[in-house]
Amino acid sequence: MKRVVIVRHAKAVPYGYDEDFSRKLRDRGKNDANRISLQLIGDGIKADLIISSPAKRALKTAKIYAENFRYPVKSIQLEEDLYEGMTTQEFIDLLREIPNEMQTVYVFGHNPLVYHLTNNLVKLFNSDMPTCSTVGVDFDVDTWEDISARGGDLAFHLTPRMLK
């Protein structure tokens, strides 16, 4: 089985469009990211690989998860297209490049992309993706090369509100 965990960045400070890339997390966002990542640790769901948008708010969210998972922060893989946008097929192509010894991959990004990716990877997804939403998608395959759109099953969907 291969698992992709898609995370929308945590709550960030509001800025104008020109400063979007550099938006920082609010204290609430940092707390939400800690709460959800600690819940995942309790559930035994850690990361073999972390991929993040390079935008400040997504990368900081990824770093909080990584620190709690004891995953080396310097090993977070940056993927510019998670900020700029990518198609579901481009995302699948990215996942297909992952070494097969990796079982669980976390991907940190932004709406509407994370919603569309989640919606297009699972057979049925009828929920929202508020900030810090964390969605696990399981593929019943042995290799990353065999994953496909609509081929995944929704394993879990955590939101900050669920854990308060």
C-alpha positions as CSV (number, residue, x, y, z in Angstrom):
1,M,0.0,0.0,0.0
2,K,1.1,3.6,-0.8
3,R,-0.3,6.5,1.2
4,V,-0.3,10.1,0.2
5,V,-1.2,12.6,3.0
6,I,-2.3,16.0,1.5
7,V,-2.1,19.0,3.9
8,R,-3.4,22.5,3.3
9,H,-1.1,25.0,5.0
10,A,-2.2,26.2,8.4
11,K,-3.9,29.5,9.2
12,A,-1.7,32.4,7.9
13,V,-1.7,36.1,8.4
14,P,-3.7,38.1,5.7
15,Y,-1.7,40.1,3.2
16,G,-2.3,41.7,-0.1
17,Y,-1.8,39.6,-3.2
18,D,1.7,41.0,-3.9
19,E,3.0,39.5,-0.7
20,D,1.2,36.2,-0.9
21,F,4.3,34.0,-1.2
22,S,5.8,35.4,2.1
23,R,2.7,35.1,4.3
24,K,3.6,33.8,7.8
25,L,1.5,31.5,10.0
26,R,-0.6,32.9,12.7
27,D,-0.2,31.5,16.2
28,R,-3.4,29.7,15.7
29,G,-2.0,28.1,12.6
30,K,1.1,26.9,14.4
31,N,-1.0,25.5,17.2
32,D,-3.3,23.7,14.7
33,A,-0.3,22.2,12.9
34,N,1.1,21.0,16.2
35,R,-2.2,19.5,17.3
36,I,-2.9,17.6,14.1
37,S,0.7,16.3,13.6
38,L,0.7,15.1,17.2
39,Q,-2.6,13.3,16.6
40,L,-1.1,11.6,13.6
41,I,1.9,10.5,15.7
42,G,-0.6,9.0,18.1
43,D,-2.2,7.2,15.2
44,G,1.1,5.9,14.0
45,I,1.1,7.9,10.8
46,K,4.5,9.4,10.2
47,A,6.3,10.4,7.0
48,D,8.8,8.6,4.9
49,L,9.0,11.7,2.6
50,I,7.8,15.3,2.9
51,I,7.2,17.5,-0.1
52,S,6.2,21.1,0.3
53,S,5.3,24.2,-1.6
54,P,8.2,26.7,-1.1
55,A,5.7,29.4,0.0
56,K,6.5,30.5,3.6
57,R,3.2,29.4,5.2
58,A,3.2,25.9,3.6
59,L,6.8,25.3,4.3
60,K,6.4,26.4,8.0
61,T,3.5,24.0,8.3
62,A,5.6,21.2,6.8
63,K,8.4,22.1,9.2
64,I,6.1,21.8,12.2
65,Y,4.9,18.4,11.1
66,A,8.5,17.3,10.4
67,E,9.8,18.4,13.8
68,N,7.1,16.5,15.5
69,F,7.7,13.4,13.4
70,R,11.5,13.7,14.0
71,Y,11.9,14.0,10.2
72,P,14.9,16.0,9.2
73,V,13.7,19.5,8.2
74,K,16.6,19.9,5.8
75,S,15.2,16.8,3.9
76,I,11.9,18.5,3.0
77,Q,11.7,18.4,-0.8
78,L,10.5,21.7,-2.2
79,E,8.1,21.6,-5.2
80,E,7.5,25.0,-6.8
81,D,4.5,23.8,-8.8
82,L,2.6,23.1,-5.5
83,Y,2.5,26.9,-5.2
84,E,2.1,27.8,-8.9
85,G,-0.4,25.1,-9.7
86,M,-0.3,21.7,-11.3
87,T,-2.7,19.3,-12.9
88,T,-3.7,16.0,-11.2
89,Q,-1.7,14.2,-13.8
90,E,1.4,16.3,-13.1
91,F,0.9,15.5,-9.4
92,I,0.6,11.8,-10.2
93,D,3.8,12.0,-12.3
94,L,5.6,13.6,-9.4
95,L,4.5,10.8,-7.1
96,R,5.5,8.2,-9.6
97,E,9.1,9.4,-9.2
98,I,9.2,8.5,-5.5
99,P,11.4,5.5,-4.6
100,N,9.2,2.5,-3.8
101,E,10.8,2.0,-0.4
102,M,8.8,5.1,0.7
103,Q,5.3,4.1,1.9
104,T,3.9,7.4,3.3
105,V,4.4,10.7,1.6
106,Y,3.2,14.1,3.0
107,V,2.5,16.9,0.5
108,F,1.9,20.5,1.8
109,G,0.2,23.0,-0.4
110,H,-2.6,25.5,-1.0
111,N,-6.2,25.7,-1.9
112,P,-7.7,25.3,-4.4
113,L,-5.0,22.9,-5.5
114,V,-5.1,20.6,-2.5
115,Y,-8.8,20.3,-2.7
116,H,-8.7,19.4,-6.4
117,L,-5.9,16.9,-5.9
118,T,-7.8,15.2,-3.1
119,N,-11.0,15.2,-5.0
120,N,-9.3,13.7,-8.1
121,L,-7.3,11.1,-6.3
122,V,-10.1,9.4,-4.3
123,K,-13.2,7.7,-5.5
124,L,-15.4,10.0,-3.4
125,F,-14.5,13.2,-1.5
126,N,-17.4,15.4,-0.5
127,S,-15.8,17.7,2.1
128,D,-14.1,21.0,2.4
129,M,-10.4,21.7,3.0
130,P,-10.1,24.4,5.6
131,T,-6.6,25.5,6.7
132,C,-4.5,22.7,8.1
133,S,-6.8,20.0,6.7
134,T,-4.9,16.8,6.6
135,V,-6.2,14.0,4.3
136,G,-4.8,10.5,3.9
137,V,-5.3,8.8,0.6
138,D,-4.5,5.1,0.4
139,F,-3.7,3.3,-2.8
140,D,-3.8,-0.5,-2.9
141,V,-0.7,-0.8,-5.0
142,D,2.9,-1.9,-4.4
143,T,4.7,0.7,-6.5
144,W,4.2,4.4,-7.0
145,E,4.1,3.8,-10.7
146,D,0.7,2.1,-10.3
147,I,-1.2,4.9,-8.6
148,S,-3.9,6.6,-10.7
149,A,-6.5,9.3,-10.5
150,R,-9.6,8.1,-8.7
151,G,-7.7,5.0,-7.6
152,G,-7.3,6.0,-4.0
153,D,-9.4,5.4,-0.9
154,L,-10.0,8.1,1.7
155,A,-8.2,6.8,4.8
156,F,-8.8,9.8,7.1
157,H,-9.6,13.6,7.1
158,L,-8.5,15.6,10.1
159,T,-9.2,19.3,10.6
160,P,-8.3,21.5,13.5
161,R,-11.9,21.9,14.5
162,M,-12.2,18.1,15.0
163,L,-9.5,18.1,17.6
164,K,-10.6,21.0,19.8
